[in-house]
Amino acid sequence: MKILALIGSPRKGGNTDILVDRILEGSQAKGHTGEKLYLYKYKISPCVDCRKCKKGDYLCPIKDGMQDIYSKMVAADLIIFGTPNYWYGPTGVMKLLIDRMRPFVANSKLRGKKWILVTPAAEGAGVCRPLVQMFRLSFDYLEMKFVGKILVTAFEKGEIGKNQKELNRAYQLGMSLK
Ligand SMILES: Cc1cc2nc3c(=O)[nH]c(=O)nc-3n(C[C@H](O)[C@H](O)[C@H](O)COP(=O)(O)O)c2cc1C
């Protein structure tokens, strides 16, 4: 299986990044391949509701970093969405990406693909409910298949690297992927 991991944290080596690496390591032990993208390195413009993705070739006409990400998403079997909790939602760049996923409503190119959510939050998993619901509703709409989530308590950069229990949980999730 081909896995695409999207990192929506600005912190390379931060909590999201560490957890996603553990999932990828677990999945690699089972023979899956993975690619990780740092969304902050891409230019992702906002969706402008031009509705061009609803007709013709069902593609987004905005020529920016998303075009590369679109092809990688279409090529993947499973997508990991990694975003820290920022004010009870995803980071701005992750929200920009989700808004730009609108072409997939009409072209159905993500239908049946699996997805995972990874979210650290200073206040812990309990405050991630609105964020989780937003992802679930959005990706259910695209007929994607939810396969798991890793929600953890962490604040300082790299702090989760000392939490063996959560690191194992992430690794096990990676190992369980089929
Ligand atoms: C702008 C901003 C807003 C945040 N809002 C919240 C919040 O509402 N609730 C929470 O629990 N943590 C919040 N945090 C803390 C981050 O979720 C936490 O530090 C997380 O571990 C960062 O993950 P990272 O290392 O992958 O970037 C916020 C951090 C920032 C920078």
The ligand as an SDF file (V2000), in Angstrom:
LIG
                    3D

 31 33  0  0  0  0  0  0  0  0999 V2000
   -1.5680   29.0740   17.5110 C   0  0  0  0  0  0  0  0  0  0  0  0
   -1.6510   27.8970   18.4330 C   0  0  0  0  0  0  0  0  0  0  0  0
   -2.8810   27.5330   18.9380 C   0  0  0  0  0  0  0  0  0  0  0  0
   -2.9940   26.4480   19.7820 C   0  0  0  0  0  0  0  0  0  0  0  0
   -4.2240   26.1240   20.2670 N   0  0  0  0  0  0  0  0  0  0  0  0
   -4.3550   25.0610   21.0840 C   0  0  0  0  0  0  0  0  0  0  0  0
   -5.6450   24.7200   21.6040 C   0  0  0  0  0  0  0  0  0  0  0  0
   -6.6490   25.3730   21.3540 O   0  0  0  0  0  0  0  0  0  0  0  0
   -5.7210   23.6390   22.4220 N   0  0  0  0  0  0  0  0  0  0  0  0
   -4.6250   22.8710   22.7310 C   0  0  0  0  0  0  0  0  0  0  0  0
   -4.7700   21.8850   23.4470 O   0  0  0  0  0  0  0  0  0  0  0  0
   -3.3960   23.1840   22.2610 N   0  0  0  0  0  0  0  0  0  0  0  0
   -3.2240   24.2540   21.4550 C   0  0  0  0  0  0  0  0  0  0  0  0
   -1.9860   24.5780   20.9570 N   0  0  0  0  0  0  0  0  0  0  0  0
   -0.8230   23.7480   21.3250 C   0  0  0  0  0  0  0  0  0  0  0  0
   -0.4160   22.7320   20.2440 C   0  0  0  0  0  0  0  0  0  0  0  0
   -1.5120   21.9550   19.8310 O   0  0  0  0  0  0  0  0  0  0  0  0
    0.6900   21.8150   20.8090 C   0  0  0  0  0  0  0  0  0  0  0  0
    1.8070   22.5760   21.1910 O   0  0  0  0  0  0  0  0  0  0  0  0
    1.1110   20.7050   19.8630 C   0  0  0  0  0  0  0  0  0  0  0  0
    1.8490   19.7420   20.5780 O   0  0  0  0  0  0  0  0  0  0  0  0
    1.9630   21.2210   18.7090 C   0  0  0  0  0  0  0  0  0  0  0  0
    2.2450   20.1510   17.8490 O   0  0  0  0  0  0  0  0  0  0  0  0
    3.5340   20.1490   16.8700 P   0  0  0  0  0  0  0  0  0  0  0  0
    4.7370   19.9670   17.7490 O   0  0  0  0  0  0  0  0  0  0  0  0
    3.3130   19.0030   15.9640 O   0  0  0  0  0  0  0  0  0  0  0  0
    3.5310   21.4560   16.1490 O   0  0  0  0  0  0  0  0  0  0  0  0
   -1.8430   25.6890   20.1400 C   0  0  0  0  0  0  0  0  0  0  0  0
   -0.5990   26.0760   19.6120 C   0  0  0  0  0  0  0  0  0  0  0  0
   -0.4970   27.1580   18.7800 C   0  0  0  0  0  0  0  0  0  0  0  0
    0.8600   27.5640   18.2440 C   0  0  0  0  0  0  0  0  0  0  0  0
  1  2  1  0
  2  3  1  0
  2 30  2  0
  3  4  2  0
  4  5  1  0
  4 28  1  0
  5  6  2  0
  6  7  1  0
  6 13  1  0
  7  8  2  0
  7  9  1  0
  9 10  1  0
 10 11  2  0
 10 12  1  0
 12 13  2  0
 13 14  1  0
 14 15  1  0
 14 28  1  0
 15 16  1  0
 16 17  1  0
 16 18  1  0
 18 19  1  0
 18 20  1  0
 20 21  1  0
 20 22  1  0
 22 23  1  0
 23 24  1  0
 24 25  2  0
 24 26  1  0
 24 27  1  0
 28 29  2  0
 29 30  1  0
 30 31  1  0
M  END
$$$$
